[in-house]
Amino acid sequence: MTGMARYDVLIVGAGHAGAQAAIVLRQRGYAGTIALLGEEPDLPYERPPLSKDYLAGDKPFERILLRPAGFWDERAITLLPGRQAVSVDAEAHRVVTADDGCIHYGTLIWATGGAPRRLTCAGHDLAGVHGVRTRADVDRMIAELPSVERVVVIGGGYIGLEAAAVLTKLGKHVTLIEAQDRVLARVAGEPLSRFYEAEHRAHGVDLRTGVAVACIEEREGAACGVRLLDGEMLPCEMVIVGIGIVPAVAALLAAGAEGGDRLISGGSPGGVAVDAQCRTSLPDIFAIGDCAAHANAFAEGRTIRLESVQNANDQAAVVAKTLTGTPDAYHAVPWFWSNQYDLKLQTVGLSTGYDATVVRGDPAERSFSVIYLKAGHVIALDCVNRVRDYVQGRLLVTGSARVDPVTLGDTSIDLKTMATAVTDS
């Protein structure tokens, strides 16, 4: 094998989770050697801006770096960019890379995230068909945009909606198609879905729900259109696919780690199983971030994966605390955000399994919240251009507050007052 090295902590994956694990270890005084191995050639950078500010050209790459180049050297964190871990020998404490390198470790932190889920139909691999996961993905899109007039976005989740908003702003004719009967169906209630559908249509997006793809049509080796199952052809020069990710855990599963699709209920695919300290079933191996399947208290203890910066950072902190002698258990209220047009959506909690919703404010004024209830308890909020609700609503979620729906919808009473009243009762 070419190249032999050993680190006290080897972190595989240089995204939010991996980078944060290295940062917090040093913040907590960890003195051992740390290496951060990533498949991409770049310094660690933020992922959320890729489908927003970076694609739009509003932020150069330097402004989405997690830390400047000198930061890593100053803290003696060794960066190993452009290298892919392909196998793990848990007994020998060894990782083998695609360039036939061998890296030994004392502790392994697996923070690989995942790869964009691909279509399986004919034409899925044509030129002009893109996922949105890495800087290279978006750079390829940006390079093609000058010759693109029409874009078809497949998938009505956050990535698809954000990309549609940016491309519309850039003057492209965008058609967005979603197989379910509304956008955001997996993560939000109908009031929020219908609001965003109306917003995108008002901005010129040809948004269609309840439609499915038959194939991607080809002309001279590149995508020239999307054929729907009903036979309709949607001509385009670019296709963006946003239908979720496949967790990058094959090497760990092959090494014997518990995990895989059988762990997950509710449709979230795969992952590697971790306990409350983010330990896998393999000795001295932790997993964090998008790829970590964990029992989440805000999902009634169900095993889920969370694809969010919050989850990545909080799980990284749990591992760092454990490795520096103060073990902690992961227990953090989930939160997310999405920017589309001039709309800032902030979500706190998990709405999965809700049985009632309360709309607080007026969607026609483009400032409102959707509050999700289960058995009378507040479990989540989606807040559109309503930062105060988001901040104060966190108290209702963490306290599993039981508040009368009429009161929740009364905008003359702030949510902090409701949370305080519940606490004091």
TORLOMI-210526 format. One record per residue (C-alpha): residue number from 1; z, x, y; residue in three letters. Coordinates in nm, 3 decimals, decimal comma. Example, Ala and Ser with C-alpha at 12.3 -4.5 7.8 and 13.67 -1.06 7.14 Angstrom:
BEGIN
{rec 1 {0,780 1,230 -0,450} 'ALA'} {rec 2 {0,714 1,367 -0,106} 'SER'} 
//
This chain:
BEGIN
{rec 1 {0,000 0,000 0,000} 'MET'} {rec 2 {-0,074 0,114 0,353} 'THR'} {rec 3 {0,234 0,136 0,571} 'GLY'} {rec 4 {0,599 0,113 0,467} 'MET'} {rec 5 {0,879 0,006 0,697} 'ALA'} {rec 6 {1,222 -0,154 0,689} 'ARG'} {rec 7 {1,405 -0,369 0,943} 'TYR'} {rec 8 {1,749 -0,521 0,932} 'ASP'} {rec 9 {1,595 -0,848 1,052} 'VAL'} {rec 10 {1,228 -0,922 1,000} 'LEU'} {rec 11 {1,101 -1,232 1,177} 'ILE'} {rec 12 {0,769 -1,368 1,051} 'VAL'} {rec 13 {0,605 -1,580 1,319} 'GLY'} {rec 14 {0,592 -1,487 1,688} 'ALA'} {rec 15 {0,591 -1,834 1,844} 'GLY'} {rec 16 {0,880 -2,009 2,019} 'HIS'} {rec 17 {1,113 -2,006 1,718} 'ALA'} {rec 18 {1,056 -1,646 1,613} 'GLY'} {rec 19 {1,068 -1,505 1,965} 'ALA'} {rec 20 {1,382 -1,700 2,049} 'GLN'} {rec 21 {1,556 -1,578 1,734} 'ALA'} {rec 22 {1,495 -1,218 1,838} 'ALA'} {rec 23 {1,603 -1,286 2,196} 'ILE'} {rec 24 {1,929 -1,460 2,104} 'VAL'} {rec 25 {2,018 -1,196 1,845} 'LEU'} {rec 26 {2,009 -0,932 2,118} 'ARG'} {rec 27 {2,190 -1,159 2,365} 'GLN'} {rec 28 {2,471 -1,192 2,112} 'ARG'} {rec 29 {2,498 -0,817 2,070} 'GLY'} {rec 30 {2,319 -0,772 1,740} 'TYR'} {rec 31 {2,269 -0,395 1,704} 'ALA'} {rec 32 {2,047 -0,375 1,395} 'GLY'} {rec 33 {1,673 -0,324 1,391} 'THR'} {rec 34 {1,456 -0,630 1,462} 'ILE'} {rec 35 {1,082 -0,675 1,412} 'ALA'} {rec 36 {0,870 -0,973 1,514} 'LEU'} {rec 37 {0,555 -1,005 1,304} 'LEU'} {rec 38 {0,280 -1,241 1,421} 'GLY'} {rec 39 {-0,075 -1,319 1,314} 'GLU'} {rec 40 {-0,211 -1,325 1,668} 'GLU'} {rec 41 {-0,285 -1,011 1,872} 'PRO'} {rec 42 {-0,107 -1,146 2,181} 'ASP'} {rec 43 {0,245 -1,114 2,311} 'LEU'} {rec 44 {0,460 -1,420 2,227} 'PRO'} {rec 45 {0,359 -1,713 2,447} 'TYR'} {rec 46 {0,428 -2,080 2,511} 'GLU'} {rec 47 {0,230 -2,328 2,299} 'ARG'} {rec 48 {0,264 -2,660 2,489} 'PRO'} {rec 49 {0,051 -2,548 2,789} 'PRO'} {rec 50 {-0,246 -2,476 2,562} 'LEU'} {rec 51 {-0,359 -2,840 2,560} 'SER'} {rec 52 {-0,261 -2,890 2,924} 'LYS'} {rec 53 {-0,240 -2,625 3,197} 'ASP'} {rec 54 {-0,413 -2,345 3,007} 'TYR'} {rec 55 {-0,707 -2,556 2,895} 'LEU'} {rec 56 {-0,739 -2,697 3,247} 'ALA'} {rec 57 {-0,746 -2,348 3,396} 'GLY'} {rec 58 {-0,435 -2,418 3,604} 'ASP'} {rec 59 {-0,232 -2,139 3,441} 'LYS'} {rec 60 {-0,365 -1,797 3,338} 'PRO'} {rec 61 {-0,241 -1,655 3,011} 'PHE'} {rec 62 {0,006 -1,421 3,183} 'GLU'} {rec 63 {0,193 -1,722 3,319} 'ARG'} {rec 64 {0,256 -1,870 2,975} 'ILE'} {rec 65 {0,402 -1,556 2,819} 'LEU'} {rec 66 {0,754 -1,615 2,690} 'LEU'} {rec 67 {0,859 -1,276 2,827} 'ARG'} {rec 68 {0,672 -0,990 2,999} 'PRO'} {rec 69 {0,554 -0,697 2,787} 'ALA'} {rec 70 {0,836 -0,463 2,888} 'GLY'} {rec 71 {1,105 -0,709 2,780} 'PHE'} {rec 72 {1,057 -0,642 2,411} 'TRP'} {rec 73 {1,071 -0,263 2,442} 'ASP'} {rec 74 {1,378 -0,281 2,664} 'GLU'} {rec 75 {1,562 -0,474 2,393} 'ARG'} {rec 76 {1,435 -0,264 2,104} 'ALA'} {rec 77 {1,248 -0,554 1,946} 'ILE'} {rec 78 {0,950 -0,417 1,756} 'THR'} {rec 79 {0,637 -0,631 1,788} 'LEU'} {rec 80 {0,396 -0,628 1,493} 'LEU'} {rec 81 {0,099 -0,829 1,626} 'PRO'} {rec 82 {-0,220 -0,916 1,442} 'GLY'} {rec 83 {-0,060 -0,907 1,097} 'ARG'} {rec 84 {-0,031 -1,189 0,846} 'GLN'} {rec 85 {0,242 -1,213 0,585} 'ALA'} {rec 86 {0,078 -1,314 0,257} 'VAL'} {rec 87 {0,359 -1,283 0,003} 'SER'} {rec 88 {0,734 -1,250 -0,023} 'VAL'} {rec 89 {0,937 -1,079 -0,293} 'ASP'} {rec 90 {1,281 -1,230 -0,241} 'ALA'} {rec 91 {1,454 -1,012 -0,501} 'GLU'} {rec 92 {1,315 -0,688 -0,359} 'ALA'} {rec 93 {1,355 -0,811 0,003} 'HIS'} {rec 94 {0,995 -0,730 0,076} 'ARG'} {rec 95 {0,703 -0,889 0,261} 'VAL'} {rec 96 {0,343 -0,792 0,193} 'VAL'} {rec 97 {0,087 -0,833 0,470} 'THR'} {rec 98 {-0,284 -0,905 0,458} 'ALA'} {rec 99 {-0,365 -0,546 0,559} 'ASP'} {rec 100 {-0,187 -0,433 0,240} 'ASP'} {rec 101 {0,122 -0,329 0,429} 'GLY'} {rec 102 {0,472 -0,357 0,288} 'CYS'} {rec 103 {0,776 -0,435 0,502} 'ILE'} {rec 104 {1,129 -0,436 0,364} 'HIS'} {rec 105 {1,403 -0,639 0,526} 'TYR'} {rec 106 {1,773 -0,705 0,515} 'GLY'} {rec 107 {1,733 -1,061 0,643} 'THR'} {rec 108 {1,408 -1,254 0,672} 'LEU'} {rec 109 {1,358 -1,531 0,930} 'ILE'} {rec 110 {1,049 -1,740 0,855} 'TRP'} {rec 111 {0,914 -1,897 1,175} 'ALA'} {rec 112 {0,545 -1,939 1,102} 'THR'} {rec 113 {0,491 -2,293 1,230} 'GLY'} {rec 114 {0,167 -2,424 1,085} 'GLY'} {rec 115 {-0,208 -2,450 1,113} 'ALA'} {rec 116 {-0,402 -2,749 1,248} 'PRO'} {rec 117 {-0,475 -3,003 0,978} 'ARG'} {rec 118 {-0,849 -3,010 0,924} 'ARG'} {rec 119 {-1,083 -3,295 0,849} 'LEU'} {rec 120 {-1,213 -3,306 0,494} 'THR'} {rec 121 {-1,544 -3,475 0,567} 'CYS'} {rec 122 {-1,885 -3,310 0,580} 'ALA'} {rec 123 {-1,930 -3,102 0,893} 'GLY'} {rec 124 {-1,561 -3,033 0,949} 'HIS'} {rec 125 {-1,627 -2,658 0,973} 'ASP'} {rec 126 {-1,927 -2,663 1,205} 'LEU'} {rec 127 {-1,945 -2,466 1,527} 'ALA'} {rec 128 {-1,816 -2,681 1,811} 'GLY'} {rec 129 {-1,537 -2,836 1,602} 'VAL'} {rec 130 {-1,197 -2,722 1,727} 'HIS'} {rec 131 {-0,827 -2,747 1,659} 'GLY'} {rec 132 {-0,570 -2,676 1,930} 'VAL'} {rec 133 {-0,296 -2,444 1,809} 'ARG'} {rec 134 {-0,353 -2,090 1,939} 'THR'} {rec 135 {-0,477 -1,916 2,249} 'ARG'} {rec 136 {-0,791 -1,817 2,056} 'ALA'} {rec 137 {-0,857 -2,183 1,971} 'ASP'} {rec 138 {-0,849 -2,282 2,337} 'VAL'} {rec 139 {-1,040 -1,974 2,455} 'ASP'} {rec 140 {-1,326 -2,074 2,225} 'ARG'} {rec 141 {-1,325 -2,422 2,374} 'MET'} {rec 142 {-1,320 -2,288 2,729} 'ILE'} {rec 143 {-1,615 -2,059 2,653} 'ALA'} {rec 144 {-1,820 -2,355 2,528} 'GLU'} {rec 145 {-1,729 -2,602 2,803} 'LEU'} {rec 146 {-2,004 -2,503 3,052} 'PRO'} {rec 147 {-2,265 -2,632 2,806} 'SER'} {rec 148 {-2,066 -2,942 2,704} 'VAL'} {rec 149 {-2,113 -3,285 2,856} 'GLU'} {rec 150 {-1,970 -3,508 2,582} 'ARG'} {rec 151 {-1,655 -3,456 2,375} 'VAL'} {rec 152 {-1,520 -3,658 2,086} 'VAL'} {rec 153 {-1,145 -3,624 2,030} 'VAL'} {rec 154 {-1,027 -3,725 1,684} 'ILE'} {rec 155 {-0,661 -3,826 1,677} 'GLY'} {rec 156 {-0,454 -4,029 1,921} 'GLY'} {rec 157 {-0,136 -3,823 1,909} 'GLY'} {rec 158 {-0,007 -3,610 2,193} 'TYR'} {rec 159 {-0,247 -3,319 2,140} 'ILE'} {rec 160 {-0,549 -3,549 2,140} 'GLY'} {rec 161 {-0,434 -3,747 2,442} 'LEU'} {rec 162 {-0,347 -3,436 2,642} 'GLU'} {rec 163 {-0,681 -3,274 2,564} 'ALA'} {rec 164 {-0,864 -3,596 2,656} 'ALA'} {rec 165 {-0,682 -3,608 2,991} 'ALA'} {rec 166 {-0,771 -3,247 3,076} 'VAL'} {rec 167 {-1,134 -3,275 2,971} 'LEU'} {rec 168 {-1,177 -3,595 3,168} 'THR'} {rec 169 {-1,035 -3,415 3,471} 'LYS'} {rec 170 {-1,295 -3,142 3,411} 'LEU'} {rec 171 {-1,572 -3,400 3,434} 'GLY'} {rec 172 {-1,655 -3,437 3,065} 'LYS'} {rec 173 {-1,740 -3,769 2,903} 'HIS'} {rec 174 {-1,463 -3,814 2,646} 'VAL'} {rec 175 {-1,449 -4,050 2,350} 'THR'} {rec 176 {-1,116 -4,060 2,170} 'LEU'} {rec 177 {-1,091 -4,220 1,828} 'ILE'} {rec 178 {-0,776 -4,307 1,635} 'GLU'} {rec 179 {-0,769 -4,441 1,279} 'ALA'} {rec 180 {-0,457 -4,652 1,335} 'GLN'} {rec 181 {-0,453 -4,964 1,549} 'ASP'} {rec 182 {-0,293 -4,788 1,846} 'ARG'} {rec 183 {-0,240 -4,437 1,980} 'VAL'} {rec 184 {0,097 -4,266 1,925} 'LEU'} {rec 185 {0,162 -4,507 1,640} 'ALA'} {rec 186 {0,364 -4,253 1,444} 'ARG'} {rec 187 {0,599 -4,158 1,725} 'VAL'} {rec 188 {0,629 -4,443 1,975} 'ALA'} {rec 189 {0,651 -4,818 2,010} 'GLY'} {rec 190 {0,370 -5,050 2,106} 'GLU'} {rec 191 {0,463 -5,080 2,477} 'PRO'} {rec 192 {0,415 -4,706 2,526} 'LEU'} {rec 193 {0,098 -4,699 2,316} 'SER'} {rec 194 {-0,065 -4,980 2,511} 'ARG'} {rec 195 {0,033 -4,821 2,842} 'PHE'} {rec 196 {-0,134 -4,490 2,754} 'TYR'} {rec 197 {-0,440 -4,661 2,614} 'GLU'} {rec 198 {-0,484 -4,846 2,943} 'ALA'} {rec 199 {-0,429 -4,528 3,145} 'GLU'} {rec 200 {-0,689 -4,330 2,953} 'HIS'} {rec 201 {-0,944 -4,610 2,978} 'ARG'} {rec 202 {-0,878 -4,639 3,351} 'ALA'} {rec 203 {-0,959 -4,267 3,380} 'HIS'} {rec 204 {-1,289 -4,315 3,199} 'GLY'} {rec 205 {-1,202 -4,227 2,840} 'VAL'} {rec 206 {-1,387 -4,432 2,579} 'ASP'} {rec 207 {-1,079 -4,490 2,366} 'LEU'} {rec 208 {-1,120 -4,660 2,030} 'ARG'} {rec 209 {-0,854 -4,749 1,777} 'THR'} {rec 210 {-0,882 -4,865 1,419} 'GLY'} {rec 211 {-1,190 -4,651 1,354} 'VAL'} {rec 212 {-1,242 -4,370 1,106} 'ALA'} {rec 213 {-1,477 -4,074 1,072} 'VAL'} {rec 214 {-1,745 -4,054 0,805} 'ALA'} {rec 215 {-1,877 -3,708 0,891} 'CYS'} {rec 216 {-1,965 -3,463 1,166} 'ILE'} {rec 217 {-2,341 -3,452 1,223} 'GLU'} {rec 218 {-2,516 -3,116 1,254} 'GLU'} {rec 219 {-2,799 -2,974 1,462} 'ARG'} {rec 220 {-2,889 -2,607 1,424} 'GLU'} {rec 221 {-2,554 -2,522 1,269} 'GLY'} {rec 222 {-2,340 -2,688 1,535} 'ALA'} {rec 223 {-2,179 -3,028 1,575} 'ALA'} {rec 224 {-2,400 -3,277 1,757} 'CYS'} {rec 225 {-2,210 -3,598 1,693} 'GLY'} {rec 226 {-1,945 -3,786 1,501} 'VAL'} {rec 227 {-2,057 -4,051 1,254} 'ARG'} {rec 228 {-1,808 -4,335 1,209} 'LEU'} {rec 229 {-1,752 -4,521 0,884} 'LEU'} {rec 230 {-1,925 -4,828 1,028} 'ASP'} {rec 231 {-2,237 -4,618 1,079} 'GLY'} {rec 232 {-2,215 -4,573 1,456} 'GLU'} {rec 233 {-2,307 -4,229 1,587} 'MET'} {rec 234 {-2,112 -4,077 1,877} 'LEU'} {rec 235 {-2,327 -3,796 2,023} 'PRO'} {rec 236 {-2,137 -3,495 2,153} 'CYS'} {rec 237 {-2,145 -3,121 2,195} 'GLU'} {rec 238 {-1,778 -3,064 2,113} 'MET'} {rec 239 {-1,528 -3,218 1,870} 'VAL'} {rec 240 {-1,153 -3,170 1,901} 'ILE'} {rec 241 {-0,938 -3,253 1,599} 'VAL'} {rec 242 {-0,572 -3,337 1,660} 'GLY'} {rec 243 {-0,439 -3,488 1,339} 'ILE'} {rec 244 {-0,125 -3,285 1,283} 'GLY'} {rec 245 {-0,041 -2,951 1,126} 'ILE'} {rec 246 {0,002 -2,807 0,778} 'VAL'} {rec 247 {0,326 -2,604 0,765} 'PRO'} {rec 248 {0,262 -2,236 0,688} 'ALA'} {rec 249 {0,508 -2,199 0,402} 'VAL'} {rec 250 {0,285 -2,117 0,103} 'ALA'} {rec 251 {0,423 -1,764 0,066} 'ALA'} {rec 252 {0,783 -1,887 0,058} 'LEU'} {rec 253 {0,708 -2,166 -0,188} 'LEU'} {rec 254 {0,526 -1,917 -0,411} 'ALA'} {rec 255 {0,836 -1,697 -0,397} 'ALA'} {rec 256 {1,042 -1,988 -0,531} 'GLY'} {rec 257 {1,180 -2,152 -0,219} 'ALA'} {rec 258 {1,256 -2,522 -0,238} 'GLU'} {rec 259 {1,018 -2,733 -0,033} 'GLY'} {rec 260 {0,681 -2,899 -0,032} 'GLY'} {rec 261 {0,559 -3,251 0,028} 'ASP'} {rec 262 {0,813 -3,410 -0,206} 'ARG'} {rec 263 {1,091 -3,334 0,042} 'LEU'} {rec 264 {0,956 -3,542 0,323} 'ILE'} {rec 265 {0,970 -3,916 0,375} 'SER'} {rec 266 {0,792 -4,104 0,650} 'GLY'} {rec 267 {0,466 -3,914 0,639} 'GLY'} {rec 268 {0,556 -3,568 0,774} 'SER'} {rec 269 {0,386 -3,324 0,538} 'PRO'} {rec 270 {0,550 -3,030 0,367} 'GLY'} {rec 271 {0,779 -2,761 0,493} 'GLY'} {rec 272 {1,045 -2,541 0,339} 'VAL'} {rec 273 {1,392 -2,686 0,280} 'ALA'} {rec 274 {1,681 -2,543 0,481} 'VAL'} {rec 275 {2,051 -2,619 0,505} 'ASP'} {rec 276 {2,261 -2,673 0,817} 'ALA'} {rec 277 {2,251 -2,299 0,895} 'GLN'} {rec 278 {1,873 -2,294 0,838} 'CYS'} {rec 279 {1,906 -2,101 0,513} 'ARG'} {rec 280 {1,637 -2,152 0,251} 'THR'} {rec 281 {1,717 -2,155 -0,120} 'SER'} {rec 282 {1,616 -1,787 -0,139} 'LEU'} {rec 283 {1,875 -1,516 -0,071} 'PRO'} {rec 284 {1,884 -1,376 0,285} 'ASP'} {rec 285 {1,589 -1,590 0,397} 'ILE'} {rec 286 {1,612 -1,842 0,681} 'PHE'} {rec 287 {1,341 -2,076 0,811} 'ALA'} {rec 288 {1,322 -2,229 1,159} 'ILE'} {rec 289 {1,090 -2,431 1,380} 'GLY'} {rec 290 {0,797 -2,651 1,286} 'ASP'} {rec 291 {0,798 -2,539 0,920} 'CYS'} {rec 292 {1,168 -2,604 0,850} 'ALA'} {rec 293 {1,252 -2,928 0,668} 'ALA'} {rec 294 {1,610 -3,017 0,748} 'HIS'} {rec 295 {1,852 -3,307 0,724} 'ALA'} {rec 296 {1,867 -3,444 1,077} 'ASN'} {rec 297 {2,163 -3,649 1,200} 'ALA'} {rec 298 {1,943 -3,830 1,452} 'PHE'} {rec 299 {1,718 -3,946 1,168} 'ALA'} {rec 300 {2,014 -4,090 0,973} 'GLU'} {rec 301 {2,037 -3,769 0,773} 'GLY'} {rec 302 {1,684 -3,790 0,638} 'ARG'} {rec 303 {1,495 -3,468 0,571} 'THR'} {rec 304 {1,235 -3,420 0,840} 'ILE'} {rec 305 {1,042 -3,156 1,028} 'ARG'} {rec 306 {1,045 -3,148 1,407} 'LEU'} {rec 307 {0,751 -3,000 1,594} 'GLU'} {rec 308 {0,910 -2,924 1,930} 'SER'} {rec 309 {1,024 -2,637 2,149} 'VAL'} {rec 310 {1,375 -2,783 2,147} 'GLN'} {rec 311 {1,397 -2,768 1,769} 'ASN'} {rec 312 {1,253 -2,416 1,758} 'ALA'} {rec 313 {1,500 -2,284 2,015} 'ASN'} {rec 314 {1,805 -2,461 1,875} 'ASP'} {rec 315 {1,742 -2,356 1,517} 'GLN'} {rec 316 {1,680 -1,999 1,634} 'ALA'} {rec 317 {2,019 -2,003 1,804} 'ALA'} {rec 318 {2,189 -2,131 1,488} 'VAL'} {rec 319 {2,049 -1,842 1,283} 'VAL'} {rec 320 {2,138 -1,586 1,550} 'ALA'} {rec 321 {2,496 -1,714 1,561} 'LYS'} {rec 322 {2,521 -1,701 1,182} 'THR'} {rec 323 {2,391 -1,343 1,171} 'LEU'} {rec 324 {2,636 -1,231 1,440} 'THR'} {rec 325 {2,944 -1,365 1,267} 'GLY'} {rec 326 {2,991 -1,711 1,418} 'THR'} {rec 327 {2,818 -1,953 1,182} 'PRO'} {rec 328 {2,708 -2,279 1,338} 'ASP'} {rec 329 {2,551 -2,597 1,205} 'ALA'} {rec 330 {2,232 -2,738 1,351} 'TYR'} {rec 331 {2,308 -3,058 1,541} 'HIS'} {rec 332 {2,096 -3,112 1,850} 'ALA'} {rec 333 {1,948 -3,428 1,995} 'VAL'} {rec 334 {1,568 -3,399 1,970} 'PRO'} {rec 335 {1,364 -3,406 2,291} 'TRP'} {rec 336 {0,996 -3,377 2,370} 'PHE'} {rec 337 {0,759 -3,405 2,664} 'TRP'} {rec 338 {0,392 -3,468 2,738} 'SER'} {rec 339 {0,193 -3,438 3,061} 'ASN'} {rec 340 {-0,118 -3,654 3,096} 'GLN'} {rec 341 {-0,290 -3,706 3,433} 'TYR'} {rec 342 {-0,002 -3,753 3,681} 'ASP'} {rec 343 {0,224 -3,897 3,413} 'LEU'} {rec 344 {0,523 -3,708 3,279} 'LYS'} {rec 345 {0,655 -3,850 2,955} 'LEU'} {rec 346 {0,998 -3,734 2,841} 'GLN'} {rec 347 {1,143 -3,843 2,509} 'THR'} {rec 348 {1,498 -3,809 2,383} 'VAL'} {rec 349 {1,603 -3,905 2,032} 'GLY'} {rec 350 {1,392 -4,020 1,738} 'LEU'} {rec 351 {1,256 -4,374 1,740} 'SER'} {rec 352 {1,166 -4,379 1,370} 'THR'} {rec 353 {1,297 -4,695 1,207} 'GLY'} {rec 354 {1,369 -4,883 1,531} 'TYR'} {rec 355 {1,393 -5,261 1,503} 'ASP'} {rec 356 {1,390 -5,356 1,874} 'ALA'} {rec 357 {1,268 -5,219 2,206} 'THR'} {rec 358 {1,367 -5,277 2,567} 'VAL'} {rec 359 {1,124 -5,199 2,849} 'VAL'} {rec 360 {1,319 -5,081 3,152} 'ARG'} {rec 361 {1,113 -5,089 3,471} 'GLY'} {rec 362 {0,755 -5,201 3,524} 'ASP'} {rec 363 {0,469 -5,022 3,345} 'PRO'} {rec 364 {0,234 -5,153 3,618} 'ALA'} {rec 365 {0,420 -4,928 3,861} 'GLU'} {rec 366 {0,367 -4,631 3,626} 'ARG'} {rec 367 {0,740 -4,560 3,613} 'SER'} {rec 368 {0,934 -4,712 3,324} 'PHE'} {rec 369 {1,126 -4,640 3,005} 'SER'} {rec 370 {1,106 -4,778 2,654} 'VAL'} {rec 371 {1,448 -4,787 2,492} 'ILE'} {rec 372 {1,461 -4,803 2,112} 'TYR'} {rec 373 {1,736 -4,981 1,923} 'LEU'} {rec 374 {1,834 -4,994 1,559} 'LYS'} {rec 375 {2,098 -5,242 1,446} 'ALA'} {rec 376 {2,193 -5,276 1,812} 'GLY'} {rec 377 {2,245 -4,903 1,873} 'HIS'} {rec 378 {2,035 -4,690 2,112} 'VAL'} {rec 379 {1,848 -4,427 1,910} 'ILE'} {rec 380 {1,577 -4,302 2,150} 'ALA'} {rec 381 {1,409 -4,336 2,489} 'LEU'} {rec 382 {1,054 -4,273 2,608} 'ASP'} {rec 383 {1,062 -4,224 2,985} 'CYS'} {rec 384 {0,743 -4,223 3,191} 'VAL'} {rec 385 {0,785 -4,077 3,539} 'ASN'} {rec 386 {1,152 -4,169 3,515} 'ARG'} {rec 387 {1,354 -3,848 3,495} 'VAL'} {rec 388 {1,689 -4,013 3,572} 'ARG'} {rec 389 {1,660 -4,244 3,271} 'ASP'} {rec 390 {1,574 -3,946 3,053} 'TYR'} {rec 391 {1,873 -3,740 3,167} 'VAL'} {rec 392 {2,122 -4,025 3,156} 'GLN'} {rec 393 {1,979 -4,186 2,843} 'GLY'} {rec 394 {2,066 -3,878 2,642} 'ARG'} {rec 395 {2,430 -3,991 2,659} 'LEU'} {rec 396 {2,339 -4,325 2,503} 'LEU'} {rec 397 {2,152 -4,153 2,219} 'VAL'} {rec 398 {2,414 -3,890 2,140} 'THR'} {rec 399 {2,682 -4,159 2,145} 'GLY'} {rec 400 {2,476 -4,405 1,940} 'SER'} {rec 401 {2,574 -4,651 2,211} 'ALA'} {rec 402 {2,570 -5,022 2,154} 'ARG'} {rec 403 {2,457 -5,191 2,478} 'VAL'} {rec 404 {2,334 -5,544 2,537} 'ASP'} {rec 405 {1,950 -5,537 2,567} 'PRO'} {rec 406 {1,959 -5,743 2,886} 'VAL'} {rec 407 {2,188 -5,486 3,044} 'THR'} {rec 408 {1,966 -5,198 2,927} 'LEU'} {rec 409 {1,671 -5,357 3,104} 'GLY'} {rec 410 {1,856 -5,408 3,431} 'ASP'} {rec 411 {1,732 -5,131 3,661} 'THR'} {rec 412 {2,008 -5,206 3,913} 'SER'} {rec 413 {2,253 -5,049 3,668} 'ILE'} {rec 414 {2,196 -4,684 3,586} 'ASP'} {rec 415 {2,220 -4,567 3,228} 'LEU'} {rec 416 {2,503 -4,327 3,307} 'LYS'} {rec 417 {2,718 -4,622 3,404} 'THR'} {rec 418 {2,635 -4,792 3,074} 'MET'} {rec 419 {2,716 -4,477 2,876} 'ALA'} {rec 420 {3,046 -4,434 3,058} 'THR'} {rec 421 {3,137 -4,798 2,997} 'ALA'} {rec 422 {3,071 -4,756 2,626} 'VAL'} {rec 423 {3,276 -4,436 2,613} 'THR'} {rec 424 {3,569 -4,595 2,790} 'ASP'} {rec 425 {3,568 -4,914 2,584} 'SER'} 
//
